[in-house]
């Protein structure tokens, strides 16, 4: 599931009109409305503060507003970008400072969508994956082989302890657990041990694994 982890902002200019897109992570309609209220207060002097937001595992919560723009030229096109990108738990407000030149229906749609896309570029989008924790117990003579297998499968460890044996802790997609165990068992001639952990959602955030 792709979700907004950290909001950002972006700006475009079309025929002297400024379009400022601001994103924020939300979990509920209340979160979204509070964020929209703050944006309207911050940009109180703007002609329009249009918005769109989606939340829920199946994007079941969807709302949008043209905020005075011609019907269907702002909020819905903005929402369409979020749905097309399959992004969850995100709210965006696009603030427009009118530049004196009318853009027309098609021009407005393109401008609002372009502003949302610009804001997305400056936001952190992550993909949450259903995974399971796993601890791998091995001797020092096998850790190199295990580290090689993990690197090859792009499964970075989240912790390693060194005592009389080496214990590597990681979280991996549920569908790959048994395959990984088999590969490590074969590589270590059955000397490695495994301890399954709990199910958990995880994602790569700023180059590191984050468990949710």
N, C-alpha and C positions, 0 to 999 in steps of 0.2 A: 504494500500500500504506500503510495507516494503521499507525503504530507509536508506541510510547511513547518520547518523546524525553527527557522529564524527569519523574521520579516525584514524587508529592505524597501528601498524606494527608487524610483526612476522618473525621469522627466523627458518629455519631447515637446517640440514647438511646431505647430502647424498654422501657417498664415498668421503668425504673431500671437496665436492663442497658446497659452502654456497648459500642458496637461501633466499633472504630478500624481503618480501612482504610489500609494503607500500600502504595504502589506503588514498583516499581523496574524499570529497563530491564534486560533480560537478552538474551543471545545463545545460551545453552545451558542444559542441565539443571543443569550444575555451577554456573553463575551463580545459577540460581534456588534451588538447595538451600543455597548459601552465604548468600544473602539471607534465606531462611526461618530458617536457623540463627541469624542475627543478631537477627531479630525475636523469636524464642523466648527468646533470652538477654536481650534488652531488656525484654520483657514476661513475665518468668519467673513473676510472681505471678498471671498471668491464668489463668482456667480453660481457655480455648481459644485456640489460634492456628491458625485454619483458613487454607488457602491454595489458590490456583489460579494456573497460569501457562501461557502459550502462546508458542511460538517457531517460527521457520522461515517461509519465504516463503509456504507453503501451510498454516501453522498445524499442521504435521504433529506437532509436539511439544506434547502436552497432558497436564497432570497436575493433580490436585486432591486435597484431603484434608478430611474433616470434623473431624479432630482431637478425637474424643470426642463430638461432637454426634451426634444421631440420624442414621442413614445417609441421605444424599441431601438433607440440610437446609441444608448450608453450602457445601462445596467445589464440588459440581456446579452449584448455582445461581450461585455466584460465577463459575465458568468460563463458564456460559451468557451472562453479561453481556459478558464479553470477546469471545466468539464472535459474539454479536449485534451488537456494535459494530464487529466486524471488525478488532480490534486485534491487532497482532503484537508479538512480543518484549517481553512484559510479564509481570510477576509481581506478585501482590497477596496480602498477608496481612491477614486481618481478625481482630483481637484482641477477645475478648469478656470483659468483666468482669461476672460474673453479678450481677443486681440482686435476686435472691430470688424472682422471679415467673416461672413457666414460660410460655413464649410459644406452645407448641404447634408442630406441624410446619409449618403454613402461616405462622405468625408468624415462625418462624426463617428460612424461605426468604425471606420478604419483607424481613426485617431485614438479612440478609447481602447480599442484592442491593442494597438501598438504601444500605448502607455502601459497597459497591464503586462505585456510581454517584456517591456523594459524594466518594470519593477521586479518581475520574476528573475531576471538576470542577476539582480543585486540581492536576491533573497537566497536562503539556504533551503533547498528541497532535499529531503531524504526519502529513502525507500525502506519502510519497515518490513522485516522478514520474520516469519514464524520459525523459531529455532528451538534448540534444546541445549542445555548446558552439558558439557562433557569434560571429565578429568581423565588424563592419560598418565599412567604410572609406568615408568620404565627405568632400566639401568643406564648408567652413564655411557655405556658403549652403544646404546641405541638412540640416544637423543638426537644425534646428527641426522639419522635416517628419518626420524619423526619430523624434525624441523623442515627437512627437505620436502616431505610429503605435504605438510601443511602449507608451505610456501607455494608449491606447485598447484595446490587446490585453492589458493588465495583464501586461506583460513588463518588469519593472525591470532596468536594466543593473547588472552587477556591477563594472563598471570602465569608465572613459572616459579616453583620452589625447588631448592636444591638441598637435600639432606643426604641420607644414605642412598636414596633413589631420587629421580627427577619426576616431579608432578607438573604436568602442563594443563592449564585450565583454558577452555575456550567455549564459545557458543557457535553452533553451526546450523544451517537449514535442516529441518527435521527429516527431509527426504534424503539427506546425504549421510546420515549418522552411520547406518549399517555398512554402507560402501566404504566409508573412511576407516571404520573398525577393521574391516576385512583387509584393506590395503596395508594398514599398520601391522596387523597380526602376521601377514605374510612377510613383510619387510623385517620384522623382528623375531621371526621364527617362534611366534607365540609367547614371547617373554613379556610383552606389554600388557598391562591391565587397564580396565576401563570402569568408570563409574558414571552412570547417567545422572544428569541433573534435572532441573525442572524445565518445563516449557516456558519460553519467554520470547517476546518480540525484541528484535535488535536491528541496528542500522549502523552504517559507517557515517560518522560525523567528524568532519575536519580531520580525516585520516585515521580515526580511532573508532573502535567498536563501542557503541553505547547501548546498554540494555534498558528496556522500558518496562 
